[in-house]
Structure formats: structure tokens, C-alpha cells
Amino acid sequence: MFLATTTFEDFDRFTEVFSTTGAEKRRQHGSKGATVFRDPNEQDRVWVIFDWDAEGWKRFASDPEVPPIMQDAGHKGRPQVAEPGGQYDA
């Protein structure tokens, strides 16, 4: 699992593409799912927890079919993976 963030132009447009075309492309690269959170401080930002390994993410990010999907979803930039700050019990 990992956490990523991205900005978008329109939330409804983003979620439509994220849950259809984007989901199919992520599945092709081994994603088992994602949970999207709206940022409470930035209206055009989401945070996403992906059930995905690092290699699958790398394959997805380098797939030449991904940039047009992101453009269709209205991404303002490329998603960024949040750097881990540690792992703790409970």
C-alpha cells in the first residue's frame, strides 16, 4: 500500500475517469483497489491510498497510455507518492 496525492480541475470528472478508465489501467498493473479522500484544505486536491506494490506503480507510471488518461481526468499535474515517515504498531 502507498499514499499519493494529486490535484484536478473538476472532482466529478476526476472520479468518473478514476473509477472507470483509470481503474482498468491500474488493474492491468496489479492494483487491487484505491480509497480516495478529499483534502479538507484544498478543494482541488485528493489523497489516495492504493492497495498496490511499488513495482506495479512504477509500471503504471511509465505506461505510455497513462498520460492521456490523466489528461482526460483533468489532472493538473502528475500524482506524487508521499514519502513514508515511519511504521508503527497500532
N, C-alpha and C positions, 0 to 999 in steps of 0.2 A: 504494500500500500504506500501511496505517497500523496502529498498535498500540492496542488498547483493553484495559481491564480491567473486571471485574465480579465481584460476589460472588453466591453462590447458596445455596439451602437443602440440596440434595442433588445430588451430582455426576452420578449416573446419570440422574436426572430431567432435569437441565440438558442433558446430552449427547444424550438422546433427542429432546428438543424442538429443540435447536440443530441437530441433523443432519437433521431432517425438516421440520416446520412452519416453523421459523426459517430453514432453508436455502432453502426455496421463496420465502419473503418476501424474503430478501436477494437471491436471484436476480432477482426482479421489479424490484429497484432497482439492478441492474448488478453485483452482487458476483460475482467469478469464483472465490471459494473462501476458505477460512479455515483457519488452523492454530491449535489450542488447546494451551496449556501450563498445567499445574497449577502454582500458586505453591508453592514448597517451604517457605515460612514461614507461610502462611495456608491452612488446609485448605479454606476456603470461597471461595477466590479463583482465578480463571483469568485468563490473559493471552492475547489472541487477535491474531494477525497476519491482517489482512484484505487480500485482493487486490481492492481497491475504490478508487474515486476519491472525493474529498471530496464532490462533488455527490450521488453515489449514497448515501453515508452520510447526508447531510442529508435526502434524500427518505425514506430508511428511517426515520430518527429522528422525522420529522414525520408518518409514516403512522399514521392512527388505528387501524389493525388491529394495530400492533406492541405496544402496552402489554398487551393480553390474552395475546399470545404470550409475552411476557416473564414475565407473572404465571404462566402455565402452566408455564414452565421453572423457576420458583422463584427468579427474580432477587430479591435483597434490595434492590436499587436499580437505577438506570439505568446502563448501561455508560458509562464515561468514556474519552475518547480521550486517550492520552498525548501531551504536547506534545513536538515534536521538539527535540532538543538539539544537532543538527548532522548533517551528512552528510559522510562521509569515504571516501577511496579505501581499498580493501582493508580 
